[in-house]
Every structure is written in structure tokens, then in C-alpha cells.
């Protein structure tokens, strides 16, 4: 019996399910790149900025090593954690896709086995549980939220963060007056942390929910097949 094709976006998720090894490798690559950027770019920038006295650091002019290091540190801190969590999200997505593949193969295996029985003894194939679409949608929502968070982090780093921190702290940032562009940028920079990081956690929660629901689908498929086999044994007896 041929399954009815799913509609978009569920059809896209089902096409992605056999690709879970490649998705897992991509996740590892994102996390590895985040580690290397932190080791070879962020850490040296911090080491360049902090060894000298505070007055020297804050009095440095635009284009100096101190200002450039401070700018690099703040820009990387805006997008690098989001980049890393997107890699972790891809790894969780690979788990969801693997579990989805297992549940689909269990269903196909049951159909093949029961198709070999005489028609009078052959049980009716139940429709796929609605939880299949639930874990597919939850996984898709989770990875999309993490992607949005990454894009926001990159935009902040390339825009307002670069515009604000590419200035002398003592000569331009500290003397900024109310209503100035610099203080408007500072207010935005001070606020994004409080909503962007929780949004990132929402994306991770969607993915963990997808894993949990996918596991219940597998357990349900195994339980259903066990009950059908018990019924066949009782009929045969």
C-alpha cells in the first residue's frame, strides 16, 4: 500500500530525513569553526586589548590596535555564539531526521510483513500518527529560529556594533550626549542580549521537543506492531 504524499513543508522534511549523516557532519563543522574562530581570532583580540592600563585602552584613537581589538571582540561576541548554537541545532536536527527515518522504516517493514499474509488475516494498516507531522514541524521551527538568531547576530555585528565600537572610548563614547547617534546605538546594543539569547533557547526547545515526540512515534509503532502480531497469533490459535 503506497503512502499518500505529504504536503509542503512536511514533504521537504521527509526528503531531508535520509540526509541525516550529512546534516550531522555540517553541525560538527559549524561547532569546529566556532572553536577555531574563538581560539585564533577572539582570544588574540582580547589578549591585545586588556594587557595595558585602562586609561591607555580607553584613550586609544580610531584605527589603533586597541580600538580594532575591542571592535573585533564585540562583533565576534554578537554572532559567534549564535553560529555555534546553529551548529548544535543542526546536530539535533540530524538526530530528529534519524529518528524519523527509523519510524518510517518500521512502518514500511510492518507493511511488507503483513502484505505476505492471506487477505482474510491481513490487518488494516492504520494511518500515520499525527505526531509525525508534529515532530517534523517542531524540528523545522527550531532550526529556522536558530537561523534567524544567527542572521540577527551577523546584522548586528556588521551594523550597529561596528558603528559604535569603532570609536575612542574616552574621546567619543564616554562624552556622547543624550539624543546622539552613539547613545542610540548603545541603547540598542544593551537591549539585544535580553531577547536574542532567549529566542535562541526557544529554537533549541523546539528541537528537543521534536526528538521527544519522534521517540514516542517509534515507541508507538513498535507497540502497534506487537499488538497486531499478538492478534494474529490468537486468530491462528
C-alpha positions in Angstrom: 0.0 0.0 0.0 1.5 3.3 -1.1 1.5 6.1 1.4 -0.1 9.4 0.4 2.5 12.1 -0.3 2.7 14.8 2.4 2.2 18.4 1.6 4.8 21.2 2.0 6.7 21.7 4.3 6.3 18.1 5.5 7.4 16.7 2.2 10.6 18.8 2.4 11.4 17.4 5.8 10.7 13.8 4.6 13.2 14.3 1.7 15.7 15.5 4.2 15.4 12.6 6.6 17.8 10.2 4.7 20.4 13.0 4.7 20.9 12.9 8.5 24.6 11.9 8.3 25.4 14.9 6.1 23.4 17.2 8.5 25.3 15.8 11.5 28.7 16.5 9.7 27.6 20.0 8.9 26.7 20.6 12.6 30.1 19.4 13.7 31.8 21.7 11.1 29.9 24.7 12.4 30.9 23.9 16.0 34.5 23.3 15.0 34.7 26.6 13.0 33.3 28.4 16.1 36.0 26.9 18.2 38.7 27.9 15.8 37.4 31.4 15.4 37.3 31.7 19.2 40.8 30.3 19.5 42.6 32.2 16.7 40.6 35.5 16.4 38.5 36.3 19.6 41.1 35.2 22.1 44.0 37.2 20.5 41.7 40.2 20.2 41.1 40.0 24.0 44.8 39.5 24.6 45.6 42.6 22.6 43.0 44.8 24.3 43.4 44.0 28.0 47.1 43.8 28.8 47.6 47.6 29.0 46.2 50.1 31.5 42.6 51.2 31.3 43.4 54.8 30.6 45.6 53.7 27.7 43.0 51.4 26.3 40.1 53.9 26.5 42.2 56.8 25.2 43.3 54.9 22.0 42.2 56.6 18.8 40.3 55.2 15.8 42.5 52.8 13.8 44.7 51.9 16.7 45.3 48.3 17.7 43.3 48.8 20.9 40.2 50.1 19.1 40.4 47.4 16.4 40.8 44.6 19.0 37.9 46.0 21.0 35.7 46.2 17.9 36.6 42.6 16.8 35.8 41.3 20.3 32.3 42.9 20.5 31.5 42.0 16.9 32.5 38.3 17.4 30.6 38.1 20.7 27.4 39.1 18.8 27.4 36.4 16.1 29.9 33.6 17.2 27.6 32.1 20.0 24.7 32.2 17.5 26.9 30.5 14.9 27.9 27.8 17.5 24.3 27.2 18.6 23.2 26.9 14.9 25.8 24.1 14.6 24.4 22.4 17.7 20.9 22.8 16.2 22.0 21.0 13.1 23.3 18.1 15.2 20.0 17.9 17.0 18.2 18.1 13.6 20.3 15.2 12.4 19.0 13.2 15.4 15.4 14.1 14.6 15.9 13.1 11.0 17.5 9.7 12.0 14.6 9.0 14.3 12.1 9.9 11.6 13.9 7.5 9.2 13.7 4.7 11.8 10.0 5.3 12.3 9.3 5.3 8.6 11.3 2.1 8.1 9.5 0.4 10.9 6.2 1.3 9.3 7.4 0.1 5.8 8.7 -3.1 7.4 5.3 -3.8 9.0 3.5 -3.2 5.7 5.8 -5.7 3.9 5.4 -8.3 6.6 1.6 -8.1 6.7 1.3 -8.0 2.9 2.6 -11.6 2.8 -0.3 -12.8 4.9 -3.6 -14.1 3.4 -6.1 -11.3 2.7 -8.5 -12.6 5.3 -5.9 -12.5 8.1 -4.2 -9.3 6.9 -4.9 -6.4 9.4 -5.8 -3.0 8.1 -2.9 -0.6 8.0 -3.6 2.3 10.4 -2.9 5.9 9.1 0.4 7.5 10.2 0.0 9.1 13.6 -0.4 12.9 13.7 2.6 13.1 15.9 4.8 12.5 12.8 3.8 15.9 11.5 4.2 17.4 14.9 7.9 16.4 15.3 8.6 17.4 11.7 7.1 20.8 12.2 8.8 21.3 15.6 12.2 20.4 14.1 11.7 22.8 11.2 10.6 25.6 13.5 13.6 25.0 15.8 16.2 25.2 13.0 14.5 28.2 11.4 14.5 30.1 14.8 18.2 29.4 15.2 18.9 30.6 11.7 17.0 33.8 12.3 19.0 34.4 15.5 22.3 33.8 13.6 21.2 36.3 10.9 20.3 38.9 13.5 23.7 38.4 15.2 25.5 38.9 11.9 23.5 42.0 11.1 24.2 43.5 14.5 27.9 42.8 14.2 28.2 44.3 10.8 26.0 47.3 11.5 25.4 48.9 14.9 28.2 47.1 16.8 30.8 48.1 14.2 29.4 51.7 14.1 29.5 52.1 17.9 32.8 50.4 19.0 34.9 51.7 16.1 35.4 54.9 18.2 37.7 56.0 21.0 36.1 55.2 24.4 37.4 58.2 26.3 37.3 60.7 23.5 34.0 59.8 21.7 31.9 57.2 23.5 32.1 58.5 27.1 31.3 62.1 26.2 28.3 61.2 24.0 25.3 63.4 24.7 21.6 62.4 25.1 20.0 62.1 21.7 23.2 61.4 19.9 23.6 58.6 17.4 26.2 56.9 19.7 23.8 56.7 22.7 21.0 55.4 20.4 23.4 52.7 19.3 24.4 51.9 22.8 20.7 51.5 23.9 20.2 49.0 21.1 23.4 47.1 22.0 22.4 47.0 25.6 19.0 45.5 24.9 19.5 42.8 22.2 21.1 40.4 24.7 17.9 40.1 26.7 15.7 38.9 23.8 18.2 37.3 21.3 19.5 34.7 23.7 16.1 33.6 25.0 15.0 33.4 21.4 17.9 31.1 20.7 16.8 28.9 23.6 13.3 28.7 22.1 14.8 27.3 18.9 16.7 24.6 21.0 13.5 23.8 22.9 11.7 23.2 19.6 14.4 20.7 18.5 14.4 18.9 21.9 10.6 18.6 21.7 10.9 17.2 18.2 13.3 14.5 19.4 11.0 13.6 22.3 7.9 13.4 20.0 9.9 11.3 17.4 10.8 8.8 20.1 7.1 8.5 21.1 6.3 7.8 17.4 8.9 4.9 17.3 7.6 3.5 20.6 4.0 3.7 19.3 5.0 1.9 16.1 6.7 -0.9 18.0 3.7 -1.2 20.3 1.2 -1.3 17.5 3.1 -4.0 15.6 3.4 -6.1 18.7 -0.3 -5.9 19.3 -1.1 -6.8 15.7 1.2 -9.8 15.9 -0.4 -10.9 19.1 -3.8 -10.6 17.5 -2.7 -12.7 14.5 -1.3 -15.4 16.9 -4.6 -15.5 18.7 -6.5 -15.9 15.5 -4.3 -18.6 14.3 -4.6 -20.4 17.6 
